[in-house]
Amino acid sequence: MTRESPAERERDAARWAIRLGEGPDAQTLAELEEWLAGDRRRRGALLQMQSTSRLAETILSERSGFDEAAPAQVPERTSHPITRRRALGIAAALAGLAVSGIWVLERRTKSYATVRGEVRSIPLADGSMAVMNTQTRINVALAVKSRTVWLDTGEAWFKVAHDSSKPFIVEAGPVRVRAVGTAFSVRRLDQGSRIDVSEGRVEIWSELQPKERIALSAGQGAFVTDNGKIANVGAVDVERRLAWREQRIDLEGETLAQAVAEFNRYNERQLVIVDPGLADERFHGVFRAEDPESFAIAVHDSLRVPVNLSEPAEIRIGVPTP
């Protein structure tokens, strides 16, 4: 099943705000209950949408003086009467824009992305810093009482400006990381997200298991699966894991398959293991992320296996197994 994005949830909530404002019948209410049952976060989205709709409707009412049962008297230059239905539609549309960050009541949402091989530093308006790894996409919302970052894809390191009145929360799928003033990284992987803390403390949990929360201190890391399990909690070499900020790959016993996957994140020219028997060989060393050729030569020298550098699109390691 495809996971519902925050934007999709907010758009649907805006539509429900309009339908409820028109006097719902029994069938509509039954459909609403079915929609709400699909995700517990939908109820909060709908309540926020209705609240913002009422505020927008009040503003329209004050400016236009419309009657709930009849078209309002409007200036002659306006050709369309403001009926309640139209006002509700405008209000819900404004609410949807407010929640998504296009129209602002109390927050601004900005999106950032990196392409393959790019590492980018983003100063945030609250004084925090985000460093984005290759092929990463984030959305940042700085509100009156909260600071939220949605990590859609990739990996990012955050240096959080201290503000105890505004918790800083990173959302990566169902995974949540909460901090006030600290530094940590979050990487989205196929089955969950990895969190490493370089300064201070953070609290981590999953929306699927909100009561199961743990705190991580500097020098610790953990992996939170998409189904809510917290695993691999313990001490880690955070600086080595954050070598990507200087566009380096620091290998300390990773397999050739793992090393190749890391290099391929950064480069259009892909490393290919031709001989599957080499995949479990382990490597140590520090390499430039944008230089897969040097790594391939190191593999050749270490394992005494052939490496083909003649193809522009890929580097082939080993020979096919007979």
N, C-alpha and C positions, 0 to 999 in steps of 0.2 A: 504494500500500500504506500502511495506517495505521501510524504509528510507535508502537512499544511504549513505554508509559510506565514509569518506574521502579517504580511501585506494581504494575503488571501483571506486570512481570518478577519482582518479589519474591514476589508471590502464587503465580505458577506455580512458582517455586523451592521454596516451602514445600510445595506439593503433591508435587513430585518428591522432596523429602526424606522425606515419608511413604512414598511408593511404594518408594523404595530401602531404607528401613528394614524393609520387610516381606518382603525376599528376592525380588528381581526375577528374572523369567525372561528368556529370550533376546529375546522380543518387546518387553518393557518396556525392555530395554537398547537395542534398536534405535530405539525411539521416543525414548528419552532422547538418543541421538546426533543424531537428526534435530532435536530441539528445541535442543540446544546449538549445532548448526551454523547456526541461524537468526540468532544474534547472539552475538558473541564475549564480550559482557558477561554472558551468562547463566551461563557457567561460574563466574565469580567470585561471582555471586549465589547459585548453588547451594552452593558451598564455604562461603560465609559462613553460609548457612542451616543447613547440616549441622553446622558448628562450634557455632552457637548452639543447635541442637537437642540436640547432645551435652551441652552445658552444662546446658540445662534438664532433660534426661533424668537427668543426674547428680544434680541438685538433687532431683528427684522420687524418684530411687532412694534417696538418703540419708534423705529424709523418710518414705518409705513402705516401704522395704526390700523392693521387689518382686523376684520371681525371674523370669528371662527366659523360663522355660518354663511358668510357672504363675502364677495370680493370687496377689497378695501378701496377707499378713495385714494388715488395716487396722483402725482403730478401729471399734467397733460402730456408731457413728453414721453411718459412711460405707456406703451401700448398694451402691455400684458398685466391684467389684474393679479394681485398677489392673493391667491386662495390659500386655505390652510394646507391643501395637498402640495401646492407648489412651495410653500414656506417650509414644510417638512422635508421636501426633497432637497431644497437648498440647504437646510440645516444639516441634514444627514450627509450631504456632499461635503459641506464645510467640515463636518466632524471627521469624515474619512480623511480629508486632506490634513486636518490637524493631527490626527493620530499618526499618519504616515510621514509627517514632517514637512509637507509641501506648504501647508498653511499653518501658521504657528499661533498657539495660545500660550504655551509656556515652554516649548522646547524647539530645537532645531535639529533635524536629522541630516547628516551628510554621509555620502558613500565614497569609499576609496577602494581602489583595486590595483594590483600589480600584475604584470605580464610575466611570462616564463623568463627566469633569470634575473628579474628585478628585485632588489631589496630597497625598501623605501621607508624613510622616517617621516612621521606625520605628527606635528605639534597640535595638540587639541586645545580648544578654547579655555578649558579649565586649568591649564598649566600642565596637564599630563602629556605623555609622549607615547605614541604607538609606532613600533618598528615592524613593518610587514615583510614577510618572506615571499619567495617566489609564488606566483599564481594564487594570491590571497585576495579575498574580498571581505570588507567589513562595512557595517553601517553604524554610525555613532549618533546617539541622541543625548544631549545634555539638557536635562530638565531642571525645574526649580528645586525639586527634592531628590533627584536621582541622576545617575550617570550610567547609561547602558550602551554596550557595544555588542552587536550581533556579528559573530564570526561565521560567515556563510561557508567559506572554503579556505584552506591553507593554514597558515600559522602566523601568529603575531606575538610580540613581546610588548608588555605595557609597563611603563613607569608612571605610577599613579600619584597625582598631586594629593596631598593629605587634605581631607575635608570630611570630618566626622558626621556632618549633617547631610552629606550626599554620598551614600555608598556607591561604589564603582562596581558594576556587575557586567561580566562577559557571558553571553549566551552562545553556546556552540551546540546547535541541535537542542536536545533536552538537558545538556550539561550546563551547570551554572558555577561561576567562580565569582566570589564576592570579596572585595578589598576596600580599604579606606585610604591608606597610604602605603604602598608597597610596590614591588616589581615582580612580574611573573610572565610566563609564556603559556599560550594555549595552542595546541595543534590538533586540527581535525583529521582523524584517520578513518579507515573504512568502517570500523566497528565501534568507534567512540572518539574520545578526545583525551590527549595527554596534557597534563599541567605540570610545570616546573616552576619553583619559586626561587628567585635570586635575592630578594630582599623582603624583610618583614614577614607577614603571615596572611594567608587567605583561607577562606572557607569554601569548600566544594561540595556539590551534591548534584542529583539529577531530579528533574521535575517528575520523573516516573517514580522516584523513591524520595520524596522531599524530607522525610523524617531521618533519613540516613545521611548525616552530614559529618565531615571530618575537617579538621584544621591542618594546614600544611605550613611549615616554617621554612625559612631560607635554607637552601641546600636539600630540600625534599621535593619529591615528585610523586605523581599518581596517575593512573589511567582510569577513566570513568567510561564504562561501556554505554552504548546507546539504550540498553535495556535497564540501566540504573545501577549496575554493580560497580563498586569502587575497588580497584585492584592495583597491584604493584606499588603499594605505598612504601616509601622508604627513602634513604639518602641517595642522591644522584650527583653526578658531576655536572652542575648546571652550566658552568662556563663552557664546558666542552659541548654540551647540547645547544648552547647559544652561539656557537662558532659561526653559524650562518649569518649573523649580523655583520660580520666582516667578510661575508661571501666565501667562507671556508667550510670544508667538510672534514670533520675530525673523526677518524675511524679508530676504534679501540676494541678490536676483536669482532667487528661486524663481519658477516659472511659476504662473499663476493656478490651474491644476489641482492643483499640489502644495500651494499655500497653502490651497485649499478643503479638501483632504484633511486637512491639519493641524487646521483649525478644527473639522471634523466629528468629530475624535477626542474633542473636549471638550464638545460641545454636542448636546442633543437636537434643537434647531432646526437643521436642516441647510442648508448652502449648496448651491445647485444651479446649475451653469453651463448655461443654456438654449441659448446659442449656442456650439457647439463651436469656432468660429473664434477664440474668446477664450482658449481653454485654454492657449495657449503664450505669452500676454502675461506679462511679468515684473514683479515688484514688490519694493520695498524699504520697510522700515519696521518698527516694533515695535508690536505690538497686544496687547491683553488677550485671553487665550485664550477667556474666557467672554463675549466681546463680538463676535460675528460681524456684528452690525448695523453697528458702526462700520467694520469692514473692508469691508463691502458698500458703504457710503457712500463710502469712500475709492476703491473700484474705480469707482464712478459718476463721482466727480470727476476721476479720472485718465484714464479711457478714454472718458468721455462716453457711457456706455451706460446704458440703463434698468435700474433695480433695483426689484424688487417686494418690499416689506416687509409687505404686508398679510396674508400667510398665516401662521398661528401655528406651523405645523410646518416651514416651509422659507422660505428667502430665495432668490428667483430672480434670476439675473444675466443680462442680455442678453435678446434676443428670438429666437424660433426662426428658423433660416435658411430662407428660402423654398425 
